[in-house]
Amino acid sequence: MTGAALTYAHRLMAQLGLEAIALDGRADPAPLAWRRAGLMAVTGRADGPALVCPAALASAADGVMMALRAITTDVSWPLNGALLLGERARLLGLTRSGRMSANRSCRLMRVNDGEIALNLAREADRDLLPILLADHAADLSDWAAIERAAVGCDRGTLLARGIEMSLPIAAVVPPHPPARLFPILRSARAAPDRPPLVVDLSSLWAGPLCGSLLALAGAQVVKVESRTRLDGARSGHGGFYDLLNADKASVALDFHDAADRRALAALVAQADIVIEASRPRALRQLGIDRDAEAARGAIWIGLTAHDDPDRIGFGDDAAVAGGLAAIMAKGWGEALFVGDAIADPLTGLHAALAALVAWRQGQAGLIALSLAGTTAFACHAGLASPALLRDWQAQAQADDAPLYPLRAPVGTAALPGADNDRVLASC
């Protein structure tokens, strides 16, 4: 599948109205990019061989980076997009575990009429398992017990019940890639000659990655957190958190305080680009109207787990909803996890490209991307036939090139609220 990254980059640029811009087509072939990004270490069974994904996701990520390079001339972008897909797993030393995610929080389980993925990244969700599985007698304290209780359940019932309970749950389904990922935006202003002000209300991985890439492109990025609920990634790997947030100013506010909510509204009203990954209800509770902000000329990046913005999800279960476990089942005979929460970096990359192009074209509007939908769309980069997959696997296993060098943070991320006085004074 030679040129998969270039073909994918052309697809993206065509959707963004930039077909005439020349692209540098240099990229590693899909299986080599997969191995060199460290993704084989987190794909496959723990007691089996490291595997190549039958979807050319590394080529999709490389295609996004090609497009980013094409619209900028003076930015020190990461080596390639594939590197970003495997970055966290390498820093954390994660390993593959087949039907359990690399971070061990999500599990693929067989049910009466199919398979589902259930993510228990939030400890409090374990209290809901007796209701989800309609089993109040069993001890559901470990995965083996949860799987036993799930076997006799109906997939549709479990899925509907889990969604209603705001649990991160997904069915193992084939990918249904949308024909179009990016919306058609309206012109709002002349193309600007200054860096944008970006307000990053997101947390964890996809949104912060988007913000960090915009910062690399010269944007002034302000990370906003709730004082009572800081970005959960702060308690994770410090080096990875710094990679995503070291080049951002930090504002921390009490969202229960009226004065702080007014400060937030004033900051958002000044933003050229807003990144958020909240359910609509949460935005309304903060008094933020994203449609009004887009109408006044902002670029609003709305990231969700699924196309239904009220549905909860994380990177691993959203990737299953995007079709990756089913792709593994077709290619390797069993539904397995792919990479490490791979829907997150894929979505962050695509969001950064869309935001940067919109800014440079003087456009405004809502750019709504879901983790599951973006993952499915990335399958447009190519799906290997059984024969091609065997060839990819052989290429990857024979490759002895070093892994892509990991990035170093530009510094240490600011403490929560370190820049409150400076940033809010301008509001």
Secondary structure as UniProt FT lines:
FT   TURN            2..3
FT   HELIX           4..15
FT   TURN            16..17
FT   TURN            19..20
FT   HELIX           30..36
FT   TURN            37..38
FT   HELIX           40..42
FT   TURN            46..47
FT   HELIX           57..70
FT   HELIX           81..92
FT   TURN            98..99
FT   TURN            102..103
FT   STRAND          106..111
FT   TURN            112..113
FT   STRAND          114..119
FT   HELIX           123..128
FT   HELIX           129..132
FT   TURN            133..134
FT   HELIX           143..150
FT   TURN            151..152
FT   HELIX           155..164
FT   TURN            165..166
FT   STRAND          169..171
FT   STRAND          186..187
FT   STRAND          197..200
FT   TURN            204..205
FT   HELIX           206..216
FT   TURN            217..218
FT   STRAND          220..226
FT   TURN            227..228
FT   HELIX           232..235
FT   HELIX           238..245
FT   TURN            246..247
FT   STRAND          249..253
FT   TURN            255..256
FT   HELIX           258..270
FT   STRAND          273..276
FT   HELIX           280..285
FT   TURN            286..287
FT   HELIX           290..295
FT   TURN            296..297
FT   STRAND          299..304
FT   TURN            309..310
FT   HELIX           315..321
FT   TURN            322..323
FT   HELIX           324..332
FT   TURN            339..342
FT   HELIX           343..360
FT   TURN            361..362
FT   STRAND          363..370
FT   HELIX           371..378
FT   HELIX           379..381
FT   HELIX           386..398
FT   TURN            416..419
FT   HELIX           420..425
//
